[in-house]
Amino acid sequence: MLGKSPKFFVVIPARYASTRLPGKPLVDICGKPMIQHVYEQAKRSGATDVVIATDDTRIQDAAEGFGATVCMTRADHQSGTDRVAEVAQIFGWSLQDIVVNVQGDEPMLPPQLILQVADLLENNQEAGLATLSTPVTSVEEFLNTDVVKVVSDQRQQAICFSRCPIPWNRDSAPEGLLSQTNHQSAQRHIGLYAYRVASLIQLSRTPPCAWETLERLEQLRALWLGIEISVAESVEIPMPGVDNKEDLEQVRQVLHSQNQ
């Protein structure tokens, strides 16, 4: 535990199917399945409880084997958010309770960030969600559409999320897109969310909006609904999650070196 923390829950949605890395939650990393590394990091955050949410009995068996709380959910969910919402309702958490959605493919997510995003929501009572960002470090990153950017107002509430390079400095790009030289004000979004249960359920019951469909960014649904999203700069820059075999090998090497 990292010190005094608000009451909050962590839910780790875990699906067995993965196009680029089948059986991803159960791949071995230094003698443990990946989902166990994620679970152990989440436990260190000071959460009231950590729940692994899955629809696959192989993941259930593995998770119960290392002592995790497991919630079996429906198989037809379109997103991890929907799966987290089902868990909140199954466990009967109150509408004001805080739930952090931790992706099941981030075995090196710092516990400090889980606590930070929960604390951020706890301290912003008008917000329904909280998330984190970190400064964009290069023009290449700024122009990369795989990097989601976020712009916030003076109260540190999100105004917009986009794969496009925002905010755009017109004066430093005299010849158009590829001539841009300035990225200094841009913030990269970190896909870690804390939800109030009321907002979580509202999101899960609302169909995708047009913005979300175009950008493939689920958080735009919350802005479309008028739900405030608090944003803070992360206290630590996390390693990327595991999307493919190359990411997996990198994580294995880092954890192996840490265990020496």
N, C-alpha and C positions, 0 to 999 in steps of 0.2 A: 504494500500500500504506500502511496506517495504523500501521505499527509491527509489532513482533514478534507473531506470531499462532500459534495452534495449527494443526496440519495439519487441514484440513477441505476438503470439496468443496461446491460449490453446484450444485444442479440447478434449472433453470427449466422447469417444465411449461408447454407452450404448445399450446392447442387453437385451431383456426381458427373453429369454430362458437361463436357467442355470440348469445343471443336478443335482447339489447338493443343489441349493437354487433357485427354480423357482421364477421368478419375482423379482430377486435380486435388481435391481436399485430402486424398489418402496417399498422395505420393510421398515417398520417404525423404526426409531431410534430417541427416545426422541421427538416424535411428528412431525418429518419431514421424508420424504422419503430419503433413502440413497443418491440418486443422488443429492439432494439439499445440503446435507452436503459437498459432493465432489465439487459441483459448488461453494459454498460459500468459501471453502478453496482456490480454484483456483482464485477466484476474489480478494482475499487478496494478491495474489502474485505480483500484479502490471501489469498484462497482459493487452495488448491493448484491447483484447476482449476474451471472453470465450464462446465457442460454444458447445452445447450438440448435438452429432451426433447419430441418431437412425433410425431404420426402423419400429418402433412400435408406433402406435398412442397413446397407453396408456402412454408411456414415454413422448411423445410429449405433451400431454395434461397436465401431471403433471408438466413438466418443464416450459411450458408457464405459468402455474398457479403461479409459484413463480418468474416469470419475466425473465427467462433465454432465451437467443438466441438459437433457435433450428434449426438444419439442417436435413431434412429428406433425408436419403441415401438409396442406393440399398439394397436389402435383401440378396444378394448372395455373400457378401464379406466373404473371408476366414479368415480375421484377422482384428484387430482394426486398424493396420497400413493402410490397404487398405481403411478403412472407413475414416480415417483422410485425406488420399490423395484425396479422392473424395470431401471432404469438402473444402480443399485448392483450388481445381479447380473450384468448384461451386462459391466460394467467390472471385476468381480471384486474390489470393495473389501472389506476385511476386516470382520468382524463388529463390531469396536471402532472402526472409522473413523467420523468425524462428517460428516454430510451436512446442509446447510441447504437447505430448500425455499423458494425465492423465487418468489412469484407473478408470472406473466408480464404482469400488468396494473398493476404498481407501478413506473412509470418514474422516480419520484422517491424511492424507498426509500433512506434514508441508508446508505452503506456501513458506517458505524460500528455500525449495529444488526445487520447481518449478522455482523460480527466479534464483537460483544458476545454474541449468542446462541450462537455457536460456542464462545467462550471460557467462557461459563457452563456449558455441558455438559462441556467439557474439565475444568473444576475441580470437577465434581460427579459423581464416578465411580459413585455408586449410581443415578444418574438415567439413564433411557433417552431422555428428551426434555428440551429446554429451550425456553422461550418468554419473551415479554416482556409487560409491562403498563405502563399509564400512569394517573395518577389521573383518576377521573371528575370533570368540571368543573362539573356542574350537576345539579339534580334532574331536569330534563327528559332529560338524557343517561342518568341513572340509571334512569329509568322506561322508556326506549326499548328495546323488545325486539330492535331491530336491533343494539344495542350489547351485545356479549358481556362479561359480568363474570367475574372470577376471584377466588377466595378461597384464600389460602395459609396454611400452618402456620408455626410459629416457625422452621423450617429453610428457609423459602421454597420448600417443595414444594407444588404445587397440591393443594387439597382438592376443589374443585369449580369447574366452569365452567357458566354459565347465562345465558340471555337474560333471566331474571327479575332483579329488583333485589336483589342480594345483596352483602354481608350487610344484612339488613333491621333498621333501627332502630325497634323497636316503639314506644318512648316518644315519638318525634318524628312519629308518624303516628296521632294519636288517633282519627281518623275514617276510617281505612282507606287504601287504596292511594294515591288522588290527594291525600291530605292530607299526604303525606310532605314533610318540610322538610330532611332531613339526608342528605347524600351523601358526607360527609367521608372515610369509611373505604373507600369503594368504589374498585376498580381495573378499568379497561377493558382487556380482553385485546387484544393486538396479534397478528394472525394470522401470525406469523413463527416457524418451528420449526426447531430443530436436532435431528437424530436420531442415535443410534448405529445402525449398519446392522442389528444384531441386532434391535433394537426395531422398526425400520422394516419389516423382513421379517415379523416377528411380527404387526404391525398389518395388513399387506397380506394376510395369510393367514387373518385372523380376520373372520368376518361381523360386520356392525354389531350392537351390543348395543341393548337396549331404550332406555336413556337417550339414546344417540346418535340413534336413530330419532325419538324424541319431540322433542328439542331441535334436531335437525339440526346437531349439533356433533361432528365426527369425533374430537376430542381426548378425548371422554368414553369412547371405546373403550379408550384407553390406561389411563385410571384404572380402568375395569372389569376390565382384565387385570392390574391391580396394578403397572403400569409407573409409576415415579416421574417427575414432570414438574417440573423446576426452573423457577422464575419469578423474574425480576428486573425492577425498574423501568427502563424504557428511558432511555438517556442523551440521547435526542432524540425529540421527538414527530413521527412521520412524517405526511406528507400522505396522505389517503385514496387508494386505488387508483382505477383507471378502470373504472367500471361502466356508464356511459352517456355520451351525447353532451355533457351538461353537465359531467361530470367531465373529459372529454377537452379541452373548450375551456378549462377552468380550468388544466389542466396546460400546455397550449400557451401560455397567457398568462404563466404563471410562468416557464417556460423561455425564452420570448422575452425577457422582461424581464431575466433573468439573463445572456443572451447579448449584451445591448446594451453 
